[in-house]
Amino acid sequence: MADSIPVPFDVKLMNVTATLVYALFALVLLAAGAWWVLRQPFFPLAGIKVDGEVTHNNAVTLRANVAPQLAGNFFTVDLAKARAAFESVPWVRKAVVRREFPNKLRATLTEHVPVAHWGEEADSRLINGFGEVFDANVAEVDDDLPRLGGPPEQAGQVLGMYRVLQPLFSPYELAIDQLKLSSRGSWSVVLDSGAVLELGRGRSEEVAARTQRFLVTVAPVAKQYGRSVSAVEGADLRHNEGYALRLRGVTTVTTEPPPPRKK
């Protein structure tokens, strides 16, 4: 029997190439067909389930707000856009959205927990425990929350300063009603007693040290006038070696007319 003639290398290469081209073409056709099928109205979204920490919104309202913003079916809906739609709803801080076979979306939500008002009283903004400012209906929150203010990009720093300073006032039965950081970096406080304190600039530890020295030394000063720390009307702590103090009911201004000048 005669030996078979070996197939030339270039013929083998052509056969392999042709096989790969056919296989690739088949895969492209299969992918295109699958994509066409998935885009057809055979897999519509039948519902949206909402769970998680939801106290300021209800599932019906959330679905009504989000559903018009969703496009596509179960397979083609953009989950990133769905998440953004949920997070655009007031009070929603974070949303995790996933598909739930066969035809639903499930959104697990986390709401903002306000710790203070932010900005001017006319604003409807709040700040959460992460130092994030958000818009909400302030009528839904406790009126006793303090009010913080400052450049928006420094909201976290303002909240941090509040957490540093408030424990200093607590032993004196005082609370911070307002804390503000000016555009020039100076801190000021309004206490629940009505006292206005100018704390000056500096790092949190420097401002806290000045405040602590003030609270320790102001009690004896107020006592000399028969007053307590709660009688402080205002103080300016921006002086290098002391502070200016105003006590409620105590004045250094005389109401007597000056003596006549000698001729």
Buried (B, 14 or more C-beta within 10 A) or exposed (E): EEEEEEEEEEEEEEEEEEEEEEEEEEEEEEEEEEEEEBEEEEBEBEEBEBEBBBEBBEBEEBBEBBBEEBEBBBBEBBBEEBBBBBBEBBBBBBBEBEBEEEEBBBBBBBBBBBBBBBBEEEBBBBBBEEBBBBEBEBEEBEEEBBBBBBEEEBBEBBBEBBEBBBEBBEEBEBEBBBBBBEEEEBBBBBBBBEBBBBBBEBEBEEBBEBBEEBBEEBBEBBEEEEBBBBBBBBBBBBEEEEBEBBBBEBEEEEEEEEEEEEE
